[in-house]
Amino acid sequence: GSHFQEALDARTAARVAQGLITALSSSNAVHAKVASYLLSRGAAVWAKHVQDGEGLIRTLYARYWRYQDFGTTITEAELALKTIAPVLPAQFVEVVGEEANKHSQLVCHVRSERTVTSIRVLVGIIKRHPIPMLAALPRAVEVVLSTLDPANPLVRQSLMQHSTAALKEIVRRFPQATFHQETQRFAVGTIDALIVIFDVRTATKWRVLEGHEGPISAVTFDAEGQRLATFSCAEGRIRYWETGNSGPFGLFSSKVGRCVQQFTVPQSLTRVGEGEDEANLQICFGVLFTPGAIVLTRDGRPVCEFRIRK
């Protein structure tokens, strides 16, 4: 089935998948090693029949973290984890979150190696498989930010370098994510048509913007960090938002999360190009502010401009 996937019917594939998962936890190191290999080779087939995705990811992560205890190599353990993770992205991010938070509490004056490793594994998957990870992107941001909770100052200090590097990588890989340095706000668009804005200083959600009618394709802050431009390719619209003020009176502002303008993008600019992978539409667009306008880009090139009211 790992090599001739089309030869398996759904019922047989389900039975084989459960058999491999059971063998993965076998006390027989050879059986577990073979199961790990076969799971990685047929990940797309087996994932459809996994009843406990988080449980599987936990087992694979344990084999990766303590590979010597399982009689395997770091390369083999890593292969299985990094092959299964993109087909079970939500479950993978939850397990990484457990690892990051559970072990960050152990940090005193020494960096938690296990927490750092979990963040590195998350970033590694994002680098290799950005499109499959889109569905879990908001949760991935939450996981990284949880390591910067000011309520745990020693944890925050020891993990600051690694966690901020992870957030920068997320912004670099996904046009759906953006960070404003001065206000310390991090915004991420979701496949559920929401834009979630986090306050990095407090490691908490600060705003949730609603109004789009399709998955978010790109987001960006203006220079002051008080306004946001967002684009949904599926909807074919750009929206211009007042995000509101920070501070204790921000919640009572009349400009809290308010869409002040929207623009329709010509369909000709959002079609799949000849020879282009349709999946590329999910990460090829960008938005940016210029004086008095919002510019939509595709593959880094401007394609249209819309005038905005200040």
N, C-alpha and C positions, 0 to 999 in steps of 0.2 A: 504493500500500500504506500509506503514511503517513496517507492520508485515508480510504481504504476498506479497512480492515484485514481485514474479514470476507471480502473478495473473493479473498484470497490463500490458496492451499493451502500446506502446510508446505514442500514441496520448492521452490516458487517463492519463498516468503518467505526460505528459507535462502540461495538464490542472490542475491536482492536484498540481503540483509543483508551478505553477503560482498562484493558489489560496492560497496556504500556505504562499508564499512570500508576497502576498497582505495582508493576515490576520496578518502577523508578524508586520506590521506597523499600525494595527488597534488601534483606541482609546479605544477599549474594551480590558482591560488588560487580561481578561480570554481568549479571542480569540487569542490574541498575544502569550500568554503563551503556549496554546495548539499547536499553529502553530510552535513555537520554538521547542517544544518537538518532534513533528512529523517530522520536518525537520531533527533533529538530529538522529532520529531512522532510517530514510530511506535515509540518506545522499548520499550514492552511487547511488541510483535510481534518486533522484531529481537533483543531480548535472549535469546530462546529459542534463537536460532540462532547466537549468538556463540561461536566456538570458543576465542578467547583474550580473556576478559573483562578481565584485567589489562592486556593490551596495548592494548585499546581505551581503557580509562580513562587509561592513560599518555599516549596520543595526545591525548585530549581535555583532559587536565590541562596538557599542554605548550602546546596552543593557547590555553588560558585564561591561563596564566602569561606567555606571549610572544605575545599576540594580535596585536600590531603586526607581528611578523615574518611572520605568516601572512595578512596582508591582510584581517583581520576586525576586528570591534569587540568590546569587552569584554562587551557585552550578549549578542551572538550566541554567543561562546565560553562564557560562563557558562550560557546556556540549555541548550546541549548537555550540558555536564558535569552540571548539576543535574537534568537530566531522565533521563539514563542512570544516574546513581549510585544512585537508589532501587531500580532494577530489577536492579542488580548490586552489592548492598551489601557483600558480603564482599570482592569484588575492589576496590571503591572504597576501603574502609578499608585494605587492604593497600598500595595505591598511595600513599595519604596517609601511611601509616607509613613508606614508603620516603623520601618527600619530607621528612618531619619529622626522621628520623634522619640521613639523608645530609647534609642541610644544617645541622643543628644542630652538627655537628662543626666547622663553619667559624667558629662564633661565638668571638670573643675578647672584646673590650670593647664590641663593637657587636652589637646584636640581629640575628639572622638573619631578614631580611625574608621569605625564602622559607619558612622553618619556621613563622613566625607565620601566613603566608598559608595554609599547609596546614591548620593547626589551625582557622583561621577558616572555611575551606571545609567542613571536617568538621562544625563546629558549625552552619553554615548549613543543611546537608543534614538534620541531626538536628532542627533547629527546624521545617523544612518537612515532613519525612517521618518522624516518629518511629516509626510502626508498621512500615514496611518495614525500618527500620534496626535493629529489635530483634534480628534474627538475628546481627548483627555487633557488638552492643553490648559484650560483654566484650573483643573485640579493639580496639574503639574506645577503651575505657578504657586498655588497655595502650599504645596508640599515644600517647595524651596523657601518660601517666605516664613513658614512655620519655624525654620531653624534660626530666624532672625528676630524672634519674639523678644522684645525688650524686657519682658517679665523674667527672662533668664539671661541676664547680662553676660555671664561668663560663657554661656553657650553661644550667644550672638557674637561676642568678640572672637571666639576661637574659630567660628565657621564663616565669618563675614567674607573673607577672601574667596572661599569656594562657592558660597551661595550667590554672591554678587556676580561672580564669573558665570555661574549657571544662568542667571537672569539675563545677562548680556548675550549669552549664546542663544537663548530663546528668542530675544529680540532680533538677533542676526538671522535666525533660521525662519522666523514666522512673521509675515507682514501683519498678522493678526495681533501682534504684541508690540507695545511701545513703552518707553520709560522717559519720564521728565526729571532731570537731575535736580533742578532747583526746588521743585515742589515735592520731590520724592514720591511721585505717583506712578504706578505701573498699571497700564490698561491692557486688557486682553479681550478679543472678540471670540464669541463662541459659535458653535454650529447650531445653537438654539436661538440665534438672532439677538443675543444679549451682548452688552459690553460691560464687563466688570472692571471697576477701577479699584486698585488696592493702594493703601497708604503703607509704603515700605517702612516708614519710621515706626509705625505701630504694628506692622505685619498683620493688618486686618483689611477686610473689604471696606471701601469708603463710599462707593456709589455703584449702582447697577442701572444702566441705561436701557430702556425698552423703546421699541418703535420700528426697528427693521422687520422685514417679513421674510428674511432668508438668512442663511449662514453668513457670518461676517468674514469678509475677504481681506480687509486692511483697516488699520487704525493708526492715527498719529496725533500728537499734541501740537498746539501752536507754541510759539516761542515763550509765552508767559505761563503755559501749563494750565490755563483756565478754560480753554476751548479744545474741542476734539473734532477731528474729521474721521468719518467711518464710511466704508464702502461694502456693499453686498453685491457680488456678481450675480447671484441667483435672482435677487430682487431687481437689479439694474439701477440702484439708487445710491447716491452719496448723501450723507446727512452731516449737518454741521451743528454741534452741540455746545451749549454753555454748561460746563460741568459743575459750576457753583464755587463758592468760596471755601477755603479751609478755615480751621479755627472753630471756637465754640459757637459762633453765630452762623456758621455755614449752613447748617441744617434748616435754618429759618429764612434763608435767602429765597427770593422769588425766582432765582436763576438756578435752582437745584436740578441738575440732570435734564435740561430743557433743550429739545431740538428746535433750533431757531430757523433753519433753512434746510431744504432738501432739493436734490437735483437728479434728473433722470439722465442716465448714461445711454447713448445710442447702442442698440443691440449689436451693431456691426463691430463695436469695439470689444465686445465680451464673448464673441464666438470662438469656438475652437479653431485654431489655425490649421492649415494643411500640414499633415504629418506631425501635428502636435498631440501629445498625450492629454486627454481630457482632464485627467487628475491634476495636471499642471495648473489648471485654472484656479485651483484652490490656494496656490502660493505665488502666483506670478504678478498679482496686482499690488500696487502701493498707492498711498495718498500722501501728499505733502502740501504744506502751506507756503505760499509766496505772498508778497505784499498785496492784500486785497483779493486773494483768490485761493481756491483749492485746486490742485492739479492731480489728475489721475494718471498713474504710470502703469505700464505693462512691460515686464521684463526690464525694468529700469529706464524705459523711454517714455516721455510724456505723450499722452494720447488725447487728452482734452483738459479744458480749464473752465472753472466756474467762478464767477464773481460773487463775493460774499459781502454781507452787510455787517459792519462793526457795531 
